[in-house]
Amino acid sequence: MKKLLFILGSLFLFSCSESTRFRLLDSRKTGIDFQNTITETDSFNILTYEYIYNGAGVGAGDLNNDGLPDLVFAGNQVSSRIYLNQGKFRFKDITGNFKGLSNDQWFSGVALADINNDGWLDVYLTSTADGSREKCKNRLWLNDGAQKGGDPTFTEMAEKYGIANDDQSVSAAFLDYDLDGYIDLYILNNVVNSEVKSSIISSYITRSRNGLRPPFSGVMTLSLGWLPPITKAAFILSLPP
């Protein structure tokens, strides 16, 4: 018994002395000071909006092609923030390089992809919560590239590309759904009070015109009734109470 206690005690001391696998880094050193602060009011709270504390998405990808993963934080009541990786766990805030990005929308998710195939990673933010459809439009920032060794700049182009979805979107993902070599877009939408619909998922498929890579087109939702068989089988028709 004493021998067993000695072995257990030794194992306990060894495990306590072993260094942790993760370390909390000081934001003053990393430069990442983003906080997705939620402020409740009498008219906007957990009782009036049940998803208020669902949080927001984070995306990681190489925005300036330097081989280092950069970070994109979606903001609910605060502005979304974008940080460029400087190496050695130090980041630079380049949010100002995203033309038109402000905190007047409740952004919920982040999806990164090179949408126009120009070699630069683009940023797509989904939006929800607001009663105004205009403020629920998802936004696409195309990467304009880095000029003369500077930081990359971004231009908002969701309307032009036909993916400014305004159906209370929660998250999105890019993939080649129909295996035609063009990137497609999957969007997950929320069910919000009076906005309850038969469709909670939208999919956008790129269509080839003259062999060129076009903007997105052909929004597919259950309410539109235009669904290829495999898509219809994959859609969520309803949620349990």
N, C-alpha and C positions, 0 to 999 in steps of 0.2 A: 504493500500500500504506500509506504514511504517512497519507494522507488518510483511508483507511478506518479505521485504528487511532485517529485523532483523533476520528472520528465515534462509534465504538464506546465510546471512553473518555468522551466527553461524555455519551452516553446512560447509561452506568454511573453517573457522578457525579450526573446528574439523578435517576435512579431511587433512588439512595441518599439523596438529600436530600429526596425527597418524603415527606410524613408518612404514617404507616400509617393504614389505614381503620378499624382497631379498636384500642382502648386497654384495657389491663387495669386495672380499677378496684380500689382497695384495699377489702377487706371491712370495714375499720374505718370507712370513709366510707359505703359502701352499706348496711351493716347486715346483709348476707347472709353469714353465717358457717357455713352448712350444710356438713357433710362426711359423705359416705356411707362411713364407715370400716368396712372388713371385717376381722374378727379371726379368723384360723384357729386351730383346736385339733387335737389328735390325732384326735378323733372327727368333726370337721367341717372339711373342707378340699376342695381341688380334686379329690381322689381319691374322696371320699365324696359330693360334690355338684358335678357338672360345671358347673352354672350359677352357681357362687358369685360369679364376677366379671362376670356379665352386666350389672350396674349396675341403676339404677332410673330410673323415668320422671320427667319434669318437665312441669307444666302451666302455661299462662299464660292468664289471663282476668280480667275486671273483676269482682271479688267484691263490691265496695261501690258499684258504679254511679257512680263519679266520673270515668269516662272514661280511667282509667289501668290498664294491665295489671298484675295482681298475679301472684305466683309460688307454685306448690305443688311441693315437692320430696318424692318418695317416698323413704322410708328403709328399708334392708334390716335391718341389725342396730342401727341407730339410729332415733330417732323421726323420723317425717316432719315437715317444717317448712313453715309457710305464712307468706308475707311480703306485707304490704300496701304497695303503691306510694304513697310520699309525694310523689313528684315529684322532679325533678332527680337521678335515680339514687339516691335514698335510700328505704330500705324499713324497715318495722316488723314485727317478729315477732308474729303473732297466733295462734300454734299453740295457746295456752291457751284460745282461743275455740272449739276443736273438742272438744266433750264426748266423753270416752271414748277419745280418740286417745292411744296410748302406743307404746312400742317393743317390744311383745311379739308383733308379727307382722312377717313379711318382706314389706313392701309393694314391689311391682314396677312398677306402672304408674299413671298418672293420666289421668282423663278428666273434662272439665268440661262441664256442660250444665244448662240450666234445666229440670229434670225435671218439676216440678209446675206449670210455667208461671205462676209468681207474680212474675216479673220479676227474680228473684235467682238468680245462678249457683250451682249445687250442685257438690259434689266427690265423685267416685267413685274409690276406690283398690283396685287388684287386689292379691291376696296369693298367695304361693307358698312353697316351700321346706320348710315344716314337715310332719312326719309326721302331725300332728293335723289332722283336717278342720276342727275348730273354729277353729284358728289360721290356716287357709287360706281362711277366708270373706272374700269381698270386702266392702268397707264403703262405705256411701253416707252422706255428711254433707249433709243438707238445710240450705240457707241460710235462717236465721230472719230475715234482714234486719238493718239497722242502726237501732237505736232512739235517738231524740233526738240524732242526729248522731254517735253512737258508732260503734265498729267492729262489723261483722257477727258474729253468733254462729251456730254450726252444731250440729245434732243428728243423731246417727247413726240411720239409718232403713232400712238394707238389708234386714233381715228383713221389715219391714212391706211394703216395695215388691216383695218376692219376687226380689231380685237379689243375695242373699248367697251367690253361687256359691262352692263350696269345691273346685273341680277343678284346683288348682294354676294359677291364672290369671296370665298374663304381662302382658297389656295389654287395653284395651277402647276402644270408640269408640261414640258415640251418633249415630244417623241415623234418618231416616224410611224404613225398609227397604221397607215395603209401601205407601208413599205414601197413607196414610190420614189424615195430619195429626197423628199421634201419634208421639212420639219413641221409637225402639226402641234396643236395646243389643246390640252385637256384642262377644263376649269371646273372646280367644285364650288357650288353655290349654297348659300344658307337658306333656311326657311324662316322668314321673319314676319310675325304678326299678320297683317293684312296682305303681305306679299307672298302668301302660301300659294304654290303652284304645283302642278303635276310634275314639273321638271325641276330637279335640283342639280343637274349636271349639264354643262354645255361643252361641246367639242367643236373646234375649228379645224378645218382641213384645208391645206394649201392646194390650189389647182394650177396645173401646168399650162402655160400659154406660150406657144411657140418655143418650147424648150427653156423658157426663162423662169426664174424663181419669182413668183408673184406674191402680192400681199395675201393675207389669209382670207378665206371666203367659205360660204356654206356652213353657217352656224347650224348645229344639229341639237335640237332639244325635243323632248317628248311632246310638248305642246304644239310644235310645228308639224309633227307627224311625218317628217322625212328622216328615216333612219335605216341604214343598211342593216341586214339581219344580225350581224355580229355586234353592232353597236347597240341595237335594241336589247339584246340579251345581256349586255354589260351594264345597261343603265339601271339606276336605282329608282324603282317605280314609286315607292312610298317608304316612310319610316314608321317603326312601331311607336305606339303612344307612350 
